[in-house]
Amino acid sequence: MFDGPGGGTAATPEPAVTVLDGPSPGARLLRPTDALDDAAGRALQRVAADVIACAPALILVELSAVGTVTADGVAALVVVAETAGEADIGLEVVAGERMRATLAENDVHDLFELYETVDEALEAM
């Protein structure tokens, strides 16, 4: 619907999650943008499920472009980590210091490997 002079309402756009071939063979890079909240978390789960179905060796979730995170966003990241683990696919999270502190505060930092940069995560493979 269109939000304009006619009084309609606009549909909220789906949060973006970019999927890229990782810089290493067999790796896929998921890059949420803006916030990791309920809507973005659902989008991340949907995109991750599609990527997991292709059975890559490794999934990197890069959160460097994420400015804010909510409990719902953290819960979605946990679901992605558990789903990847059940499929025996490695999951690494790239996040800045503030995001890593948020994950630690929510006591989920031990569910996946945390790195500051994509290069650092790939070196650890």
C-alpha positions in Angstrom: 0.0 0.0 0.0 1.0 3.6 -0.5 1.3 6.2 2.2 0.3 9.4 0.6 -2.3 12.1 0.4 -5.0 9.4 0.0 -4.5 8.3 3.6 -3.2 4.8 2.9 -0.5 3.1 4.9 2.8 2.1 3.6 4.1 -1.4 4.2 7.3 -1.5 6.2 10.2 -2.6 4.1 11.9 -5.9 5.1 15.2 -5.4 6.8 18.1 -6.1 4.5 20.5 -9.1 5.0 23.1 -9.3 2.3 24.4 -12.7 1.3 27.8 -12.9 -0.3 30.2 -15.6 -1.3 32.8 -15.6 1.4 36.4 -14.6 0.7 37.3 -18.3 1.2 35.9 -21.2 -0.8 32.9 -22.8 0.9 32.2 -19.8 3.1 29.1 -17.6 2.9 28.9 -14.1 4.4 25.7 -12.8 5.9 25.6 -9.1 6.5 22.6 -7.6 8.3 22.3 -3.8 8.1 21.1 -1.1 10.5 19.6 -2.9 13.6 19.3 -6.4 14.7 15.8 -6.3 16.1 12.8 -8.5 15.8 12.1 -7.8 12.1 15.8 -8.0 11.1 16.2 -11.2 13.2 13.4 -12.9 11.3 14.9 -11.8 8.0 18.3 -13.1 9.2 16.7 -16.5 10.2 15.0 -16.8 6.8 18.2 -16.0 4.8 20.3 -18.2 7.0 17.9 -21.1 6.5 18.3 -20.8 2.8 22.1 -20.6 3.1 22.3 -23.6 5.5 20.2 -25.6 3.0 23.1 -25.2 0.5 25.5 -26.8 3.1 28.4 -24.3 3.0 31.4 -25.3 5.1 31.2 -22.0 7.1 28.8 -19.1 7.6 30.2 -15.7 8.7 27.6 -13.3 10.2 29.1 -9.8 10.0 27.5 -7.4 12.4 29.8 -4.5 11.9 27.1 -2.5 10.1 24.5 -3.1 12.9 24.1 -0.1 15.1 21.6 -1.5 17.6 20.6 -4.9 18.8 17.6 -6.0 20.8 16.8 -9.2 22.8 14.8 -10.4 19.8 17.7 -9.9 17.5 20.0 -11.8 19.9 17.4 -14.6 20.1 17.4 -14.8 16.3 21.2 -15.1 16.2 21.0 -17.9 18.7 18.5 -19.7 16.5 20.8 -19.3 13.5 23.7 -20.7 15.5 21.7 -23.7 16.7 20.4 -24.4 13.2 23.9 -24.2 11.7 25.2 -26.5 14.5 22.5 -29.0 13.9 23.6 -29.1 10.2 27.2 -29.4 11.2 28.1 -26.0 9.6 30.5 -23.7 11.3 29.2 -20.3 12.3 31.5 -17.4 13.1 30.3 -13.9 14.1 32.3 -10.7 13.2 31.4 -7.9 15.6 32.9 -4.8 17.1 33.7 -4.4 20.8 30.3 -3.0 21.6 28.4 -5.7 19.9 30.6 -8.4 21.5 29.8 -6.9 24.9 26.1 -7.0 24.1 26.3 -10.7 23.2 28.3 -11.4 26.4 25.7 -9.5 28.5 23.0 -11.7 27.0 25.2 -14.8 27.8 25.2 -16.1 24.2 28.8 -15.3 23.3 29.8 -19.0 23.8 27.5 -20.3 21.1 29.8 -19.2 18.3 33.3 -17.9 17.6 33.6 -14.1 17.8 36.0 -12.1 15.8 36.7 -8.4 15.1 37.2 -8.7 11.4 36.3 -11.1 8.6 40.0 -11.6 7.8 40.6 -12.6 11.5 37.7 -15.1 11.3 39.0 -16.6 8.0 42.5 -17.0 9.4 41.1 -19.0 12.3 39.4 -21.5 9.9 
